Amino acid sequence: MRIDKWLSSVNIIKRRTVAVDMVRNGVVFINDIEAKPSKNVSVGDEIRIEYLKSHKFYEVLAIPATKTISKSQNELYSKETKSISIKENEDEDTN
């Protein structure tokens, strides 16, 4: 399944168009390699999403057979492995 479809199918990102935009803008990585919208994901892959203030890491546990799954089934398809907050640089020179 394509990365953009997988992200929206397992409810990590609400809309597929947003997932495509995120992938095209270089904030989605599969196994530490910048993803393209057409890149397929496999069970065991690590997905990293670099948001403005945090980075989130997910492990692909399964590939859904349907277009969408219910939110109660998220844990069957993906697992958030870690989340890293990005602190803004507070030491800027204000002369």
C-alpha positions as CSV (number, residue, x, y, z in Angstrom):
1,M,0.0,0.0,0.0
2,R,1.3,3.5,-0.9
3,I,2.5,5.6,2.1
4,D,-0.1,8.3,1.5
5,K,-2.9,5.8,1.5
6,W,-1.5,4.0,4.5
7,L,-1.2,7.2,6.6
8,S,-4.9,8.1,5.9
9,S,-6.2,4.6,6.2
10,V,-4.8,4.0,9.7
11,N,-5.9,7.4,10.8
12,I,-2.5,9.0,11.4
13,I,-3.4,11.8,9.0
14,K,-7.1,12.5,8.5
15,R,-7.1,13.2,4.8
16,R,-5.2,11.6,2.0
17,T,-4.6,14.9,0.2
18,V,-2.9,16.2,3.4
19,A,-0.8,13.0,3.5
20,V,0.2,13.6,-0.1
21,D,1.2,17.2,0.6
22,M,3.2,16.2,3.7
23,V,5.1,13.5,1.7
24,R,5.8,15.9,-1.2
25,N,7.1,18.5,1.3
26,G,9.7,16.0,2.6
27,V,8.4,15.6,6.2
28,V,7.6,11.8,5.9
29,F,10.4,9.2,6.0
30,I,10.3,5.4,5.6
31,N,13.3,3.7,7.4
32,D,15.1,7.1,7.4
33,I,14.7,7.7,3.7
34,E,12.6,10.6,2.5
35,A,9.4,9.1,1.1
36,K,7.6,9.8,-2.2
37,P,3.7,9.5,-2.4
38,S,4.0,6.4,-4.5
39,K,6.4,4.6,-2.1
40,N,4.9,1.3,-0.7
41,V,5.1,0.5,3.0
42,S,5.7,-3.0,4.3
43,V,5.1,-4.6,7.7
44,G,8.0,-3.7,10.0
45,D,8.8,-0.4,8.3
46,E,9.5,2.6,10.6
47,I,7.6,5.8,9.6
48,R,8.9,9.2,10.8
49,I,6.8,12.3,10.5
50,E,8.6,15.6,11.1
51,Y,6.0,18.1,12.4
52,L,7.1,21.7,13.1
53,K,7.3,21.1,16.9
54,S,7.8,17.4,17.2
55,H,8.9,14.2,15.4
56,K,6.7,11.1,15.6
57,F,7.8,7.6,14.9
58,Y,5.4,4.7,13.9
59,E,6.0,1.1,13.2
60,V,3.9,-0.6,10.5
61,L,2.2,-3.7,12.1
62,A,-0.1,-4.6,9.2
63,I,-1.4,-3.4,5.9
64,P,-5.2,-2.7,5.9
65,A,-7.3,-4.5,3.3
66,T,-9.9,-1.7,3.2
67,K,-9.6,2.0,2.4
68,T,-10.3,3.1,6.0
69,I,-10.4,1.4,9.4
70,S,-12.2,2.4,12.5
71,K,-10.1,4.3,15.1
72,S,-10.6,1.5,17.6
73,Q,-8.5,-0.8,15.3
74,N,-5.5,1.6,15.0
75,E,-3.4,-0.5,17.3
76,L,-3.7,-3.5,14.9
77,Y,-2.0,-1.6,12.0
78,S,0.4,0.9,13.6
79,K,2.2,1.6,16.8
80,E,3.7,4.9,17.8
81,T,7.1,4.0,19.0
82,K,8.3,7.4,20.1
83,S,7.7,11.2,19.9
84,I,10.4,13.8,20.2
85,S,9.6,17.5,21.0
86,I,11.6,20.1,19.2
87,K,12.4,23.1,21.3
88,E,12.6,26.5,19.7
89,N,16.0,28.3,19.9
90,E,15.6,30.7,22.9
91,D,19.2,32.0,22.7
92,E,18.7,34.3,19.7
93,D,20.7,37.5,19.7
94,T,18.3,40.5,20.1
95,N,20.9,43.4,19.8
